[in-house]
Amino acid sequence: MTSLPPVELRMPRRSEHEEMLDGKLYRSGDPELNALLERSADLCNKFNALPRGATAERNAILDELLPGHGEHLDVMGPVFFDYGCHTTIGERVFMNFNFTCLDCVPVTIGDDVLFGPNVSLLPPMHPIRWQDRNVRRAEDGSYYDYEYGRPITIGSNCWFGGNVTVLGGVTIGDGCVIGAGAVVTKDIPANSVAVGNPARVIREITDDDAAALQDYAQ
């Protein structure tokens, strides 16, 4: 059986950063990308080291790490972003412990979104064939591999239970509830409850769901 040779990057090309953001195959280890990764890691480490009560200092770091965030962003920490600058966040968003976002391509989060602990948003993709995926050695002796990303879009008014994983290329509509432990591999329509691995829609959210709260409201 004859196998195709390892894939190579198309030429001519733009910067690796531009290619990455456009969802094209890009070369990891690029100096510009490494500098952005190190900057984000340093900011995350500084944020994670601060006590919860250091509100002003924590907010200042979030402003630098996430320049695209809206008002009243509440992050418990620890938090982990690959870049931060590629993520857009709406208003009144809450992120519980161990929120992870590997934003090699645009990640968009709407308003009033609640993330439970250990939620991961994972846009990065690696080639399926090992011939295309394995680490390579550059002419200067450094090592790199080929990667690409698929954006993630999350609508407003969503709630993610603990340990949810959202994979690249997924859009989640407004008003969804994603059950704890779900692995979201495909789009979820608005106002849906989705659970499982892979996540599947089990029902629509309607006004009837308000009735279940009346016992608690008495």
Phi, psi and omega in degrees: 000123180275131179253149177292148176293162179304141180295146176235155181292144179289152177226148355288166183216164176275193176295157178299326178297314180294317178299318180300311182295335180273004178078015179272163174297130181226165184262113176291161181088000177299136184303318179297316180294319178299320179296319178292320178297316180294321177299313180297317180298318179296317180293319177298317180298319179296316179298313184294337181277346183276147175290156182304327183282353180277064191299311183298316181294318179296316180296323179296321178292319179298322178298324180281319181288320187235072183297344181263026181262153179271191182288152172062042172283127182240113183240119180290315186081157358293153182230150184221117175238138173294311184234320181080311183291349179261006182250132176249129185233133179284200183267150174058047178261136180242131178238117180281188186305143170061043174284130182234132179220112181262077192273067175284344172228171183302132171242126184240126181237130183282196179278154170055049178254134179249125176249123175287181181293148174065033175277138180232129173252118194234081177289332188297144178231149175239148178304147181288318180285138179294331179299330180266338188268329189297154179296143180239163179250127180280170181299330181276003178095350179283165182245149181204168171220174179259134180222168171208168183227157175233128187294158176238133177234127180238125181287183180279159172064037178256155176230126179249122176290175181297146174064028174278140174240129177246123182270163182298149179087004185262139169242128178247123185289172180299148169072022182270155170241123179250116187293153182306136177082000182291148173242108187269113183249346181224164181301146177242123181290160183302150174058044181239151166259124181234138181218164169097179180225106357288153183297139176226149179284127179254340175188167175269148175271127181229178178296341178298335180293338178292332181297328181294341181273348188297324179298323180285334185277347182288000000 
